[in-house]
Amino acid sequence: MKNLSGKIAIVTGGSRGIGAAITLKLASEGANVVFTYQNSADKAQALAAEIKNTGGTAVPMAADSSSPEDLKNVIENTVKQFGKIDILVNNAGIYVGKPFEEYTFEDYQLTMDVNVRAVFLSSQEAVRHMPQGSRIISIGSNMAENAIGPQTTLYTMSKSALQGFTRGLARDLGPKKITVNLVQPGPINTDMNPDNTEFADFLRTRMATGEYGKAEDIANTVAFLAGKDSNFITGAFITVDGGFNA
């Protein structure tokens, strides 16, 4: 019996990078996984096929996380197909980096729509279909507690908001036995943040391990929080950053 057998999971932004690793891990633990994608249909289909070939179930759904209508449709379609939601992983996010005086209102709006509003709306819609023992897990950033340099203001602000959201929602949903936690990655090797650049070399100097993390490091943490062994963990921030914030 796998750890998540019979569970229904949603992973937003689940076709690439950290999201794809989370989708793969939850499926490998027995969950039926619905994952969203926006501009990477080919990768989404390939990921779904990979999971199917190993005996798992993964359903890709196109959705723009800045669109409330798209997010609501993902929740509704998941419930229509599977009848419930046990695990929601709010993974989709964006980074807009500029000198502070060059940010536009559109930059602000998009960042907050994807990194904060989408988390709020997806969680609110999902909770309506979650039984006791369900899980809400959001992917934040270690930068919520340690802005590493300039041109990070919008991103840092948005990820800090997830800390307050996690604390408050954990209190709201505690009586329903639904846990709410925040995973805060540090430097992780993905196509958006590769480990073979000059900037990556600088980041390594700030890390206790001196090494970039792997997407699987985040996926393993999410899978633990999604499983039965994490029943007494809620309202927590788990930073997975190789000691960057130590």
C-alpha positions in Angstrom: 0.0 0.0 0.0 1.6 3.2 -1.1 1.6 6.3 1.2 -0.9 8.3 -0.8 -3.0 5.5 -2.4 -6.5 6.6 -3.1 -5.7 10.3 -2.6 -6.6 13.0 -5.1 -4.0 15.7 -5.6 -3.9 19.0 -7.5 -0.5 20.6 -8.3 -0.6 24.0 -9.9 2.2 24.8 -12.3 3.0 21.1 -12.3 4.5 20.5 -15.7 8.0 21.9 -15.3 10.8 22.2 -12.8 9.8 21.9 -9.1 6.1 21.4 -10.1 6.9 18.4 -12.3 9.0 16.8 -9.6 6.1 17.2 -7.2 3.7 15.7 -9.7 5.9 12.7 -10.3 6.5 12.1 -6.6 2.9 12.3 -5.5 1.9 10.0 -8.4 4.7 7.6 -7.4 3.2 7.5 -3.9 -0.1 6.4 -5.3 -2.0 9.7 -5.6 -4.2 10.5 -8.6 -2.7 13.8 -9.7 -4.3 16.7 -11.6 -1.6 19.2 -12.6 -1.9 22.5 -14.4 0.2 24.0 -17.1 0.0 27.2 -19.1 2.6 27.4 -22.0 4.1 23.9 -21.9 1.5 21.6 -23.4 4.1 19.3 -24.8 5.9 18.9 -21.5 2.6 18.3 -19.7 1.6 15.6 -22.1 5.0 13.9 -21.8 4.8 14.0 -18.0 1.4 12.5 -18.0 2.5 9.7 -20.3 5.6 9.0 -18.2 3.4 8.6 -15.1 0.9 6.5 -16.9 3.7 4.2 -18.1 4.7 3.5 -14.5 1.2 2.7 -13.5 0.2 6.0 -12.1 -2.5 8.5 -12.9 -1.9 12.1 -13.9 -4.3 14.5 -15.7 -2.9 17.7 -17.2 -5.2 20.7 -17.3 -4.5 24.0 -19.1 -4.9 26.9 -16.7 -3.6 30.4 -16.3 -3.0 31.0 -12.6 -3.7 34.7 -13.0 -7.3 33.8 -14.0 -9.8 33.2 -11.3 -12.1 31.5 -13.8 -9.4 29.0 -14.9 -8.6 28.1 -11.3 -12.2 27.5 -10.4 -12.6 25.3 -13.5 -9.6 23.2 -12.4 -11.2 22.5 -9.0 -14.6 21.8 -10.5 -13.3 19.5 -13.2 -11.2 17.6 -10.7 -14.2 17.0 -8.5 -16.3 16.0 -11.4 -13.7 13.4 -12.4 -12.6 12.1 -9.0 -15.3 13.2 -6.5 -13.0 15.0 -4.0 -9.7 16.7 -3.3 -7.3 15.5 -0.6 -4.2 17.4 -1.4 -3.7 20.9 -3.0 -0.2 22.0 -3.8 0.0 25.7 -4.7 3.2 25.6 -6.7 2.6 28.0 -9.6 4.6 31.3 -9.3 6.4 33.9 -11.2 9.4 36.2 -10.7 9.7 39.7 -12.1 13.0 41.3 -11.3 13.7 45.0 -12.0 15.2 48.0 -10.2 12.4 49.2 -7.9 11.7 52.4 -9.7 11.2 50.5 -12.9 8.4 48.2 -11.7 5.0 48.9 -13.3 1.6 48.5 -11.8 1.2 45.6 -14.3 4.3 43.9 -12.8 2.8 44.3 -9.4 -0.6 43.1 -10.4 0.6 40.0 -12.2 3.0 39.0 -9.4 0.3 39.3 -6.8 -2.3 37.6 -9.0 -0.2 34.5 -9.5 1.9 34.3 -6.3 -0.8 35.3 -3.8 -4.4 35.6 -5.2 -4.2 32.3 -7.0 -3.1 30.6 -3.7 -6.1 32.2 -1.9 -8.6 31.3 -4.6 -7.5 27.8 -5.2 -7.4 27.0 -1.5 -10.8 28.5 -0.9 -12.4 26.5 -3.8 -10.6 23.3 -2.9 -11.6 23.4 0.8 -15.2 23.1 -0.2 -14.4 19.5 -1.5 -11.8 18.4 1.1 -12.6 15.7 3.7 -10.9 15.6 7.1 -7.2 14.8 7.0 -6.7 16.8 3.8 -3.6 18.9 3.0 -2.9 22.3 1.6 0.8 22.9 0.8 2.1 26.1 -0.8 5.5 26.6 -2.3 7.0 29.9 -1.2 10.6 30.9 -1.1 13.4 31.3 1.5 13.6 34.9 0.2 10.5 35.6 2.3 13.0 35.7 5.2 16.2 36.7 3.4 16.1 39.0 0.4 19.4 38.0 -1.3 19.9 41.3 -3.2 18.3 44.1 -5.3 15.6 43.6 -7.9 13.7 41.2 -5.6 11.2 43.5 -3.9 8.0 42.3 -5.6 8.9 38.6 -5.4 9.9 38.8 -1.8 6.8 40.7 -0.8 4.5 38.1 -2.5 6.2 35.2 -0.9 6.1 36.8 2.5 2.4 37.1 2.1 2.2 33.3 2.0 3.5 33.1 5.5 0.6 35.1 6.9 -1.8 33.1 4.7 -0.4 29.8 6.0 -0.7 30.9 9.7 -4.2 32.2 9.3 -5.6 29.3 7.3 -4.1 26.7 9.6 -6.2 28.2 12.4 -9.3 28.3 10.2 -9.0 24.8 9.1 -7.6 23.1 12.2 -11.0 22.2 13.5 -11.7 20.4 10.2 -8.4 18.4 10.6 -7.0 20.0 7.4 -3.4 21.0 7.7 -1.8 24.0 6.0 1.9 24.3 5.5 4.5 26.3 3.5 7.6 24.9 1.8 10.3 27.5 1.2 12.9 26.5 -1.3 16.2 28.1 -1.7 18.4 27.8 -4.9 17.1 24.8 -6.8 18.5 23.6 -10.1 15.7 24.1 -12.7 15.6 25.6 -16.2 14.5 28.9 -14.6 17.4 28.9 -12.1 20.2 26.7 -13.5 23.2 25.8 -11.4 25.8 26.5 -14.1 25.8 30.3 -14.2 28.0 33.0 -12.6 25.0 33.9 -10.4 24.7 30.3 -9.2 28.3 30.4 -8.2 27.6 33.5 -6.1 24.6 31.8 -4.5 26.7 28.7 -3.5 28.9 31.0 -1.4 25.9 31.8 0.7 24.9 28.2 1.3 26.0 26.0 4.2 26.3 23.0 1.9 27.8 24.9 -1.0 25.5 23.0 -3.3 22.3 23.8 -5.3 19.3 21.8 -4.4 17.4 19.4 -6.7 13.7 19.7 -7.5 13.3 16.2 -5.9 14.4 17.7 -2.6 11.3 19.9 -2.6 9.1 17.1 -3.9 10.2 14.8 -1.1 9.3 17.5 1.5 5.9 18.0 -0.1 5.2 14.3 -0.2 6.0 14.0 3.5 3.7 16.9 4.3 1.0 15.3 2.2 1.2 11.9 4.0 -0.1 10.6 7.3 3.2 11.0 9.1 2.7 14.8 9.1 -0.6 14.9 10.9 0.6 17.1 13.7 2.3 19.7 11.5 0.3 22.7 10.5 0.9 26.4 10.2 4.6 25.6 9.6 7.2 27.0 7.3 9.7 24.4 6.2 12.8 26.0 4.5 14.7 23.7 2.2 17.7 25.8 1.1 20.9 24.0 2.0 21.5 26.3 4.9 21.2 29.5 2.8 19.1 31.2 5.6 21.1 29.7 8.5 
